[in-house]
Amino acid sequence: MELGVKVYGFNMVVVVVVVVVVVVVVVVVVVVIEVVLVVVEVVVEVVVVVFVVVVAVVIVVVEVVVVIIVVVVIVVVVVVVVVVVVVVVVVVVVEVVSYSLSPNIKTP
């Protein structure tokens, strides 16, 4: 006694089992492809976010370094100007004092 009915020489139980197996394999392949696509999408998004964060951090660091350099240059320029002014004032005072203390010698 055979299981199933034969149609056009095919056992229908075998045909149904083969169709079910093919459908299950196709569904599994589609699900695996979808999972792989989702994982790839998430990885790409994470890489993009990390890249954007790294670029933003680099930009901020460069801006901070530039600001520090500008501040240091301004401070150095101010210090140099103050030192030059102080030196000029000291030289002028010393010259005035030395002239006033020196005997008045008239040149011919």
Backbone hydrogen bonds in HBPLUS format (Angstrom, degrees):
<---DONOR---> <-ACCEPTOR-->    atom                        ^
c    i                          cat <-CA-CA->   ^        H-A-AA   ^      H-
h    n   atom  resd res      DA  || num        DHA   H-A  angle D-A-AA Bond
n    s   type  num  typ     dist DA aas  dist angle  dist       angle   num
A0012-MET N   A0005-VAL O   2.95 MM   7  5.62 167.0  1.97 152.4 156.4     1
A0007-VAL N   A0010-PHE O   2.85 MM   3  5.27 158.5  1.89 149.1 150.0     2
A0010-PHE N   A0007-VAL O   2.86 MM   3  5.27 169.1  1.88 120.4 123.7     3
A0015-VAL N   A0011-ASN O   3.10 MM   4  6.42 157.6  2.15 149.2 156.2     4
A0016-VAL N   A0012-MET O   2.87 MM   4  6.01 162.1  1.90 146.9 151.2     5
A0017-VAL N   A0013-VAL O   2.93 MM   4  6.12 163.0  1.96 149.0 154.0     6
A0018-VAL N   A0014-VAL O   2.88 MM   4  6.05 162.6  1.91 151.5 156.3     7
A0019-VAL N   A0015-VAL O   2.90 MM   4  6.09 160.2  1.94 149.7 155.3     8
A0020-VAL N   A0016-VAL O   2.86 MM   4  6.06 162.0  1.89 152.1 157.2     9
A0021-VAL N   A0017-VAL O   2.88 MM   4  6.07 162.2  1.92 150.9 155.9    10
A0022-VAL N   A0018-VAL O   2.89 MM   4  6.08 161.1  1.93 149.7 154.9    11
A0023-VAL N   A0019-VAL O   2.88 MM   4  6.09 161.3  1.92 150.8 156.0    12
A0024-VAL N   A0020-VAL O   2.86 MM   4  6.06 161.9  1.89 151.8 156.9    13
A0025-VAL N   A0021-VAL O   2.87 MM   4  6.06 161.3  1.91 150.5 155.8    14
A0026-VAL N   A0022-VAL O   2.88 MM   4  6.09 160.9  1.92 149.9 155.3    15
A0027-VAL N   A0023-VAL O   2.86 MM   4  6.07 161.3  1.89 150.9 156.2    16
A0028-VAL N   A0024-VAL O   2.86 MM   4  6.05 162.1  1.89 151.6 156.6    17
A0029-VAL N   A0025-VAL O   2.89 MM   4  6.07 161.0  1.92 150.2 155.5    18
A0030-VAL N   A0026-VAL O   2.91 MM   4  6.11 161.0  1.94 150.5 155.7    19
A0031-VAL N   A0027-VAL O   2.87 MM   4  6.08 161.0  1.91 151.2 156.7    20
A0032-VAL N   A0028-VAL O   2.86 MM   4  6.04 161.3  1.89 151.1 156.4    21
A0033-ILE N   A0029-VAL O   2.90 MM   4  6.09 159.7  1.94 149.0 154.7    22
A0034-GLU N   A0030-VAL O   2.90 MM   4  6.13 159.2  1.94 148.9 154.7    23
A0035-VAL N   A0031-VAL O   2.87 MM   4  6.11 160.3  1.91 151.5 156.8    24
A0036-VAL N   A0032-VAL O   2.89 MM   4  6.09 162.8  1.92 151.6 156.4    25
A0037-LEU N   A0033-ILE O   2.89 MM   4  6.09 157.9  1.94 149.1 155.4    26
A0038-VAL N   A0034-GLU O   2.88 MM   4  6.13 157.0  1.94 149.8 156.0    27
A0039-VAL N   A0035-VAL O   2.89 MM   4  6.11 162.6  1.92 152.4 157.2    28
A0040-VAL N   A0036-VAL O   2.87 MM   4  6.06 161.7  1.91 150.3 155.6    29
A0041-GLU N   A0037-LEU O   2.88 MM   4  6.04 156.7  1.93 145.1 151.9    30
A0042-VAL N   A0038-VAL O   2.90 MM   4  6.14 160.8  1.94 151.4 156.2    31
A0043-VAL N   A0039-VAL O   2.89 MM   4  6.10 162.7  1.92 151.7 156.7    32
A0044-VAL N   A0040-VAL O   2.89 MM   4  6.06 161.3  1.92 150.0 155.2    33
A0045-GLU N   A0041-GLU O   2.91 MM   4  6.12 159.8  1.95 148.7 154.5    34
A0046-VAL N   A0042-VAL O   2.87 MM   4  6.10 158.7  1.92 151.1 157.0    35
A0047-VAL N   A0043-VAL O   2.89 MM   4  6.10 160.1  1.93 150.3 155.9    36
A0048-VAL N   A0044-VAL O   2.90 MM   4  6.11 158.7  1.95 149.3 155.2    37
A0049-VAL N   A0045-GLU O   2.89 MM   4  6.10 161.9  1.92 149.5 154.5    38
A0050-VAL N   A0046-VAL O   2.85 MM   4  6.04 164.6  1.88 152.3 156.7    39
A0051-PHE N   A0047-VAL O   2.87 MM   4  6.02 158.6  1.91 146.9 153.3    40
A0052-VAL N   A0048-VAL O   2.88 MM   4  6.11 161.1  1.91 151.6 156.5    41
A0053-VAL N   A0049-VAL O   2.89 MM   4  6.10 161.1  1.92 151.7 157.1    42
A0054-VAL N   A0050-VAL O   2.85 MM   4  6.04 162.2  1.88 151.6 156.7    43
A0055-VAL N   A0051-PHE O   2.90 MM   4  6.09 162.9  1.92 151.1 155.9    44
A0056-ALA N   A0052-VAL O   2.88 MM   4  6.06 158.2  1.92 147.1 153.6    45
A0057-VAL N   A0053-VAL O   2.87 MM   4  6.10 159.8  1.91 151.5 156.8    46
A0058-VAL N   A0054-VAL O   2.90 MM   4  6.11 159.7  1.94 149.9 155.7    47
A0059-ILE N   A0055-VAL O   2.90 MM   4  6.11 158.6  1.94 149.4 155.3    48
A0060-VAL N   A0056-ALA O   2.94 MM   4  6.18 162.5  1.97 150.1 154.7    49
A0061-VAL N   A0057-VAL O   2.88 MM   4  6.08 163.1  1.91 151.6 156.4    50
A0062-VAL N   A0058-VAL O   2.89 MM   4  6.07 161.9  1.92 150.4 155.5    51
A0063-GLU N   A0059-ILE O   2.89 MM   4  6.10 159.8  1.93 150.4 156.3    52
A0064-VAL N   A0060-VAL O   2.89 MM   4  6.12 159.5  1.93 151.5 157.0    53
A0065-VAL N   A0061-VAL O   2.90 MM   4  6.12 161.2  1.93 150.9 156.1    54
A0066-VAL N   A0062-VAL O   2.88 MM   4  6.09 159.1  1.93 149.8 155.6    55
A0067-VAL N   A0063-GLU O   2.91 MM   4  6.14 160.5  1.95 149.4 154.8    56
A0068-ILE N   A0064-VAL O   2.89 MM   4  6.12 160.9  1.92 150.7 156.1    57
A0069-ILE N   A0065-VAL O   2.88 MM   4  6.11 161.0  1.92 150.6 155.8    58
A0070-VAL N   A0066-VAL O   2.89 MM   4  6.12 162.2  1.92 151.8 156.7    59
A0071-VAL N   A0067-VAL O   2.89 MM   4  6.11 163.1  1.92 152.7 157.3    60
A0072-VAL N   A0068-ILE O   2.89 MM   4  6.09 162.0  1.93 151.8 156.8    61
A0073-VAL N   A0069-ILE O   2.90 MM   4  6.10 160.7  1.93 151.4 156.7    62
A0074-ILE N   A0070-VAL O   2.90 MM   4  6.12 161.7  1.94 151.2 156.3    63
A0075-VAL N   A0071-VAL O   2.90 MM   4  6.11 163.5  1.93 152.4 156.9    64
A0076-VAL N   A0072-VAL O   2.89 MM   4  6.08 162.1  1.92 151.1 156.2    65
A0077-VAL N   A0073-VAL O   2.90 MM   4  6.10 162.3  1.94 151.8 156.6    66
A0078-VAL N   A0074-ILE O   2.92 MM   4  6.13 163.6  1.95 152.6 157.2    67
A0079-VAL N   A0075-VAL O   2.89 MM   4  6.07 162.9  1.92 152.4 157.1    68
A0080-VAL N   A0076-VAL O   2.89 MM   4  6.08 162.4  1.92 151.5 156.4    69
A0081-VAL N   A0077-VAL O   2.92 MM   4  6.12 162.5  1.95 151.9 156.7    70
A0082-VAL N   A0078-VAL O   2.91 MM   4  6.11 163.7  1.94 152.2 156.7    71
A0083-VAL N   A0079-VAL O   2.88 MM   4  6.07 162.9  1.91 152.3 157.1    72
A0084-VAL N   A0080-VAL O   2.90 MM   4  6.09 161.8  1.94 151.2 156.2    73
A0085-VAL N   A0081-VAL O   2.92 MM   4  6.12 163.4  1.95 152.4 156.9    74
A0086-VAL N   A0082-VAL O   2.89 MM   4  6.07 163.5  1.92 152.3 157.0    75
A0087-VAL N   A0083-VAL O   2.88 MM   4  6.06 162.0  1.91 151.2 156.2    76
A0088-VAL N   A0084-VAL O   2.90 MM   4  6.09 163.1  1.93 151.8 156.4    77
A0089-VAL N   A0085-VAL O   2.88 MM   4  6.08 163.6  1.91 152.4 157.0    78
A0090-VAL N   A0086-VAL O   2.89 MM   4  6.06 163.4  1.92 151.7 156.3    79
A0091-VAL N   A0087-VAL O   2.89 MM   4  6.05 162.2  1.92 151.2 156.2    80
A0092-VAL N   A0088-VAL O   2.90 MM   4  6.08 163.2  1.93 151.6 156.3    81
A0093-VAL N   A0089-VAL O   2.88 MM   4  6.05 165.0  1.90 152.9 157.3    82
A0094-VAL N   A0090-VAL O   2.86 MM   4  5.99 165.3  1.88 151.9 156.2    83
A0095-GLU N   A0091-VAL O   2.91 MM   4  6.06 159.0  1.95 148.3 154.2    84
A0096-VAL N   A0092-VAL O   2.87 MM   4  6.06 162.6  1.90 152.2 157.2    85
A0097-VAL N   A0093-VAL O   2.84 MM   4  5.98 169.9  1.85 155.7 158.9    86
A0098-SER N   A0094-VAL O   2.84 MM   4  5.88 162.5  1.87 146.8 152.6    87
A0099-TYR N   A0095-GLU O   2.85 MM   4  5.93 151.6  1.93 144.0 152.0    88
A0100-SER N   A0096-VAL O   2.87 MM   4  6.05 157.7  1.91 148.4 154.9    89
A0101-LEU N   A0097-VAL O   2.92 MM   4  6.04 143.0  2.05 146.0 156.0    90
A0102-SER N   A0098-SER O   3.03 MM   4  5.95 129.0  2.30 134.7 146.0    91
A0105-ILE N   A0103-PRO O   2.92 MM   2  5.84 105.1  2.50 116.2 100.1    92
